[in-house]
Amino acid sequence: MRSKKRTLAPQTAVVLRLSSQSRRRCLPFAALRVGHKLKSVVRIAITRAVSPAIGRCELSYIERQPIDFSRAAEQHDEYERRLSAYGCHVVRIADAPDMPDAVFVEDAAIVMDTIAIITRPGAASRRDETESVAAALKAFRPLRYIEPPATLDGGDVLVLDGKLYVGVSQRTNEAAIGQLGATAIRFQNCLHLKSAVTQIGDHTLLLNPDWLDPKQFPGFEIIAVEEPFAANALRLDDTLLYSASYPRTRRLLEGRGFQVETLDLSELEKAEAGVTCCSLVFSE
């Protein structure tokens, strides 16, 4: 029998409440936002193999191109090797060969210091992906769930100073932002918020100003990119894991003193992916 889900309360509630079917106490939402930043020391990286069906992936803002599955799988293997080299214990969960987008595990969950929130992806075809991700995460965190009518992709969620910033997109709606009690961010012309902005330093964001107004992030230093899709980087302590597709932005970052490790993700990028999409990285 499947265990009962613990759900998120609407924004009007002060706490994240459990479902009425559970008697366990809930965690105060303030505990997620104050004093519980994501740690810089990386411990766990959850990943999943590329599906042979990736050529049928969901697309929103780019034209469909043939994807070489073998090459995509090789690129993903190298991605996992880089994660391991930079201190991650890589946990590859069960393959999902019939789910074209399943390699993009970032969209299935948000991992905080105290809990993991299982999302409800905006594309109905992707909702079955979350069950296996939840099964892996329950070994590390108590689980909470986004509930209908809310939809949420993890790629629309940015955690800054322990606070949740969530992009309103084709995949993530206002109801999800209400359940999270998060700050809504407006952007355009790309699939996910993290296509337009990612955190690359304690108080520094890599951001595409053509897609996102930087004034929505007061108090942060902004490094603006000119190359489309170049604002997505994965911060691993003092190193940025970054796509080789954006050499001008790489040089810009290196000129600003960042250590940048590039890798080829060209086949996965045909599925509208960025470097953050293929893992859930968190401290154990």
Sequence and secondary structure as in RCSB ss.txt:
>XXXX:A:sequence
MRSKKRTLAPQTAVVLRLSSQSRRRCLPFAALRVGHKLKSVVRIAITRAVSPAIGRCELSYIERQPIDFSRAAEQ
HDEYERRLSAYGCHVVRIADAPDMPDAVFVEDAAIVMDTIAIITRPGAASRRDETESVAAALKAFRPLRYIEPPA
TLDGGDVLVLDGKLYVGVSQRTNEAAIGQLGATAIRFQNCLHLKSAVTQIGDHTLLLNPDWLDPKQFPGFEIIAV
EEPFAANALRLDDTLLYSASYPRTRRLLEGRGFQVETLDLSELEKAEAGVTCCSLVFSE
>XXXX:A:secstr
      B   TTSSB    TT  S   BTHHHHSS    SS  EEEE    TTGGG   SSS      HHHHHHH
HHHHHHHHHHTT EEEE    TT TTTT GGGGEEE SS EEE B SSGGGTTHHHHHHHHHTTTS EEE  TT 
 B GGGEEEETTEEEEEE SS  HHHHHHHT EEEEB SSSSHHHHEEEEETTEEEE TTTB GGGSTTSEEEE 
 STTTT  EEETTEEEEETT HHHHHHHHHTT EEEEE  HHHHTTT  TTTT EEE  
